[in-house]
Amino acid sequence: MYELRHRLQSHSFTIQTGYEELAELSSQLYPNSRYEGNGSADMVYTLKQRDNGIAGRVYEIYENGVRKYERESKSRLFSRLEWVITCNTLSCLPEFLQLHAGAVVKDGKAVLVPAEHGHGKTTLITNLIHNGYKCLADDIVLLNTDTLSLYSFPRCFMVKGDGIRMLEEINVQGHRHGYYCEHRDILYLNPAAVNGSLIEKAEPYAIIDLEYNPNSKSELKHLSMPQTCMFLMKRSINLKDYKRKGVAALTGLARRSKCYSFRINNIKDAVKLLSQI
Amino acid sequence: MVKEGIDFEELDDGCVLYDTQTDKVHSLNATAAFIWSCCDGKHSVGEIASIVVECFKSEGETALRDVSGIVKTFSDKGLIGA
């Protein structure tokens, strides 16, 4: 049995499987939170595969011994596994206010990019870490509401479809730092493999409201703090659990940061403009 | 008069109000935040408009109309009461 042990902040989990290939693919999901050692984990994910007659091979995910999901391909299996681990882990980290955001750091200054899926966070952040920035996260940032420090949620970037094509177009060689799953439809990109750029904690410096619009010119504009607060709140995952303390923390985050609206129509301009912050 | 249970978070260019009873958050620009701070039950709409004219160099009639509109919005959103 292969066992991969992980610790993400205060939450520990293990991925186990009897299949070498599944273990190899599992190892690409959270390579920067791995640790060697013994002891029980808060959650154990077991991966199994079996042949299902005419339906072909199927893959299964068990959570603490209970069969939960079944998928027909490895790509779908690992998409689901990554999502399940993320959701379970976040639910076990109530000590952080969680933001749906990417973040990079340069000269000790963190630039926070709150945005929903499909708004170009991963593409932008991948480019920034190839241009001298260090990575805090591409999709989830953890906020300590007392100190307002930002913490990493260190999973691999999971790039799909058009995202892979865009990275290839701008000559970010995925295969050098990443790992393709099955039919090259998912690329796991490890930010730590790009000039060792993954960091765990940073202090806020700027907040960016990102909008990708190929039909208008790239521009970086000042955004008011009240507007910044509102969109930070919309991008918060667990604000409902924090209520007034969360509102105060996000207001404090905006107060401490430079706030911008950032419209981009191509990635090179975006990197250039951000360097002016 | 400002309703009880409204948290006020001041910012350089406005403020954020959090209604602890409804869990709703409202963002106010600098002018609206200023008007909010005047809604203390001691100032009439006309008096607030006069202060806005003085502080923001607005035209009297425009200021009165704007202040009335903002105060009505506060009232509609349940942020102020009688």
HADDOCK unambig.tbl for C-alpha pairs under 7 A between the chains (distance, minus, plus):
assign (segid A and resid 224 and name CA) (segid B and resid 13 and name CA) 6.56 0.50 0.50
assign (segid A and resid 225 and name CA) (segid B and resid 11 and name CA) 6.66 0.50 0.50
assign (segid A and resid 225 and name CA) (segid B and resid 13 and name CA) 6.49 0.50 0.50
assign (segid A and resid 226 and name CA) (segid B and resid 14 and name CA) 6.10 0.50 0.50
assign (segid A and resid 226 and name CA) (segid B and resid 15 and name CA) 5.84 0.50 0.50
assign (segid A and resid 226 and name CA) (segid B and resid 16 and name CA) 6.03 0.50 0.50
assign (segid A and resid 226 and name CA) (segid B and resid 27 and name CA) 5.09 0.50 0.50
assign (segid A and resid 226 and name CA) (segid B and resid 28 and name CA) 6.38 0.50 0.50
assign (segid A and resid 226 and name CA) (segid B and resid 29 and name CA) 6.81 0.50 0.50
assign (segid A and resid 227 and name CA) (segid B and resid 27 and name CA) 6.59 0.50 0.50
assign (segid A and resid 230 and name CA) (segid B and resid 27 and name CA) 6.76 0.50 0.50
assign (segid A and resid 248 and name CA) (segid B and resid 9 and name CA) 6.91 0.50 0.50
assign (segid A and resid 251 and name CA) (segid B and resid 9 and name CA) 6.92 0.50 0.50
assign (segid A and resid 255 and name CA) (segid B and resid 11 and name CA) 6.42 0.50 0.50
